[in-house]
Amino acid sequence: MSLRTVAIKLKIPDNEAYTALTALRRLGIDVARLERAEIWQLEDGGSDADFEQRVERNETLFNQNKHELQVLDSGRPREGEAWIEQLEAKDVSLRIAGVTRARRYVGWRLFTQGHTPAGAQIVRAAVDQLLCNPAIERAITA
């Protein structure tokens, strides 16, 4: 069994990310671009070779017309990224061959001018001021 992580984001305009970007700027947080993705950590016993195709076949997670899927190198947020999880989150059962358990996060990746991932201080400010409600959620940062 391997723990594999995927990011599924929209390839069409993301109104939720745009609204959050506008709000962050109004709060004085220097962000040039903001991306939102569903982050899935999957306990997988299947083969590496067809992992991406197995995930893409699950139509409740992935629609090839509007989503793009990226298999992440690590089970941790990337530079400039925060993963938000419900405090009472439980593992989810997905119908993907080989996957025995799954956990969902909302990933927010912040970029500064020049499309450079934002530093930890900017990510923390965005999480504290807008992206995470500590009463019901917890944030994981790089």
C-alpha positions in Angstrom: 0.0 0.0 0.0 1.2 3.5 -0.9 -0.1 6.9 0.2 -0.5 8.9 -3.0 -1.7 12.5 -3.3 -3.4 14.1 -6.2 -4.6 17.7 -6.9 -7.7 18.1 -9.0 -8.3 21.7 -10.2 -10.5 23.4 -12.7 -9.2 24.2 -16.1 -12.2 26.6 -16.6 -12.4 29.9 -14.6 -12.7 29.3 -10.9 -15.1 31.8 -9.4 -14.5 30.7 -5.9 -10.7 31.3 -6.2 -11.3 34.6 -7.9 -13.6 35.8 -5.1 -11.0 34.7 -2.5 -8.2 36.4 -4.4 -10.2 39.7 -4.5 -11.0 39.4 -0.7 -7.3 38.7 0.1 -6.2 41.8 -1.8 -8.8 43.9 0.0 -7.4 42.6 3.3 -4.0 43.9 2.2 -2.4 40.5 1.4 0.0 40.8 -1.5 -1.2 38.0 -3.8 -1.0 38.1 -7.6 -2.7 34.7 -8.3 -4.6 32.1 -6.3 -5.4 28.6 -7.3 -7.8 26.2 -5.6 -7.8 22.5 -5.9 -9.3 19.4 -4.3 -6.5 17.5 -2.7 -7.0 13.8 -2.3 -4.7 11.5 -0.3 -5.4 8.0 -1.4 -4.2 4.8 0.2 -3.6 2.7 -2.9 -2.6 -0.9 -3.4 -2.8 -0.7 -7.2 0.0 -0.3 -9.7 1.9 3.0 -10.3 1.6 2.7 -14.0 -2.2 3.2 -14.2 -2.8 5.2 -11.0 -3.6 8.5 -12.8 -6.0 6.7 -15.2 -7.8 4.9 -12.3 -8.4 8.2 -10.6 -9.6 9.9 -13.8 -12.2 7.1 -14.4 -14.0 8.1 -11.2 -16.6 10.6 -12.5 -17.6 11.8 -9.1 -14.0 13.2 -8.7 -12.9 14.0 -12.2 -14.6 15.4 -15.3 -12.1 15.5 -18.2 -14.0 18.5 -19.7 -13.4 20.8 -16.8 -10.7 19.3 -14.5 -7.0 18.7 -14.7 -5.3 16.2 -12.4 -1.8 16.4 -11.1 -0.1 13.6 -9.1 1.9 15.3 -6.4 5.4 14.3 -5.3 4.7 14.6 -1.6 1.9 14.1 0.8 2.5 17.7 2.2 1.5 21.1 0.8 3.8 22.6 -1.8 5.6 25.9 -1.4 3.0 28.7 -1.2 0.2 26.3 -0.4 -2.2 25.5 2.4 -4.5 22.5 2.7 -7.7 23.1 4.7 -9.4 20.1 6.3 -12.6 19.9 8.3 -11.9 19.3 12.0 -14.3 16.4 12.0 -13.1 15.0 8.7 -13.4 11.3 8.2 -11.9 9.0 5.6 -14.1 8.7 2.5 -14.9 5.6 0.5 -14.2 6.1 -3.2 -14.9 3.7 -6.0 -11.4 3.6 -7.4 -9.8 0.2 -8.0 -7.0 -0.4 -5.5 -7.9 2.5 -3.3 -8.8 1.4 0.3 -9.2 4.9 1.9 -9.2 8.5 0.9 -9.0 11.9 2.7 -10.1 15.2 1.1 -8.6 18.7 1.6 -9.1 22.0 -0.1 -5.8 23.3 -1.4 -5.1 27.0 -1.8 -1.9 27.9 -3.6 -0.8 31.5 -3.5 1.5 33.2 -5.9 3.2 36.6 -5.8 4.3 38.8 -8.7 6.2 36.9 -11.3 4.2 33.7 -10.5 6.5 32.8 -7.7 4.9 30.7 -4.9 4.2 33.0 -1.9 6.3 32.8 1.2 5.2 31.2 4.5 4.4 34.5 6.1 1.9 35.5 3.3 0.4 32.0 3.3 -0.1 32.2 7.1 -1.7 35.6 6.8 -4.1 34.4 4.1 -5.0 31.3 6.2 -5.6 33.3 9.4 -7.6 36.1 7.8 -9.7 34.3 5.2 -9.0 30.8 4.0 -9.5 28.8 7.2 -12.2 29.0 9.9 -10.5 27.6 13.0 -13.8 26.8 14.7 -14.5 24.1 12.1 -11.3 23.7 10.1 -7.5 23.2 10.4 -4.8 24.3 8.1 -1.7 22.4 7.0 1.0 24.5 5.5 4.4 23.8 3.9 
